[in-house]
């Protein structure tokens, strides 16, 4: 028997995939120690794009559970709590990415001063 997934379930899967992908991008960026600034900046821009996509998904997924479903349903409440936990982790990733971008800008500024 084939079970079809609802739109919120599919969005949750895609949202989870984006979180894992963003985590991979961030860990790759951190491994660029000693690499040149353009490569790091390119990695930051790629991570920023993925982050914005994940934020857009987060908003659409969370709003479905906040607006359309009763919070009294235990299954939906559990799923909503998991999504809110992922949302918190995503916010931490946003702060992490922001710090990396500021670091890249600072290093770039120092290199330009040396030239």
C-alpha positions in Angstrom: 0.0 0.0 0.0 1.4 3.4 -1.0 0.9 6.3 1.4 0.9 9.8 0.1 2.5 12.5 2.2 0.7 15.8 3.0 2.2 19.1 2.0 3.3 19.9 5.6 5.1 16.5 5.7 6.9 17.1 2.4 7.9 20.6 3.5 9.2 19.3 6.8 11.4 16.7 4.9 12.7 19.5 2.6 13.3 21.8 5.5 15.2 19.1 7.4 17.3 18.4 4.2 18.1 22.1 4.0 19.2 22.2 7.6 21.6 19.2 7.0 22.9 20.8 3.8 23.5 24.1 5.5 25.4 22.3 8.3 27.6 20.7 5.6 28.2 24.1 4.0 29.2 25.7 7.3 31.5 22.8 8.2 33.1 23.0 4.8 33.6 26.8 5.3 35.3 26.2 8.6 37.8 23.8 6.9 39.0 26.6 4.6 41.6 27.8 7.1 44.5 29.2 5.1 42.6 29.3 1.8 42.3 32.6 -0.1 39.5 35.1 0.6 37.6 34.7 -2.7 37.0 31.0 -2.0 35.8 31.7 1.5 33.6 34.5 0.3 32.1 32.2 -2.4 31.4 29.6 0.3 29.8 32.3 2.5 27.5 33.4 -0.3 26.5 29.8 -1.0 25.7 29.2 2.6 23.8 32.5 2.8 21.7 31.5 -0.2 20.9 28.1 1.5 20.1 29.8 4.7 17.7 32.2 3.1 16.0 29.3 1.4 15.8 27.4 4.7 14.4 30.5 6.5 11.7 30.8 3.8 10.8 27.1 4.3 10.8 27.5 8.0 8.3 30.3 7.9 5.9 28.3 5.6 6.2 25.1 7.6 5.8 26.8 11.0 2.8 28.9 9.9 1.0 25.8 8.8 1.1 24.4 12.3 0.4 27.7 14.0 -2.5 28.7 11.9 -4.3 25.6 10.5 -4.0 22.8 13.0 -5.2 22.3 16.5 -2.5 22.2 19.1 -4.5 19.6 21.1 -3.6 16.8 18.6 -0.6 15.0 20.2 0.9 13.9 16.9 0.7 17.4 15.5 1.9 18.9 18.8 5.0 16.6 18.7 5.7 17.5 15.1 5.3 21.2 15.8 7.8 20.9 18.8 10.3 19.2 16.5 9.9 22.0 13.9 10.3 24.7 16.6 13.5 22.9 17.8 14.8 22.9 14.2 13.9 26.6 14.0 16.0 27.3 17.0 18.9 25.4 15.5 18.5 27.4 12.3 18.6 30.7 14.2 21.9 29.6 15.8 23.2 28.8 12.4 22.2 32.3 11.2 24.2 33.8 14.1 27.1 31.5 13.2 27.0 32.5 9.5 26.8 36.2 10.4 30.0 35.8 12.6 31.8 34.1 9.7 30.8 36.8 7.2 32.0 39.5 9.6 35.3 37.6 10.0 35.7 37.3 6.2 35.1 41.0 5.8 37.6 41.8 8.5 40.3 39.6 7.0 39.6 41.0 3.5 39.9 44.5 5.0 43.3 43.7 6.6 44.6 42.2 3.4 43.6 45.3 1.4 45.4 47.5 4.0 48.6 45.4 3.4 48.4 45.9 -0.4 
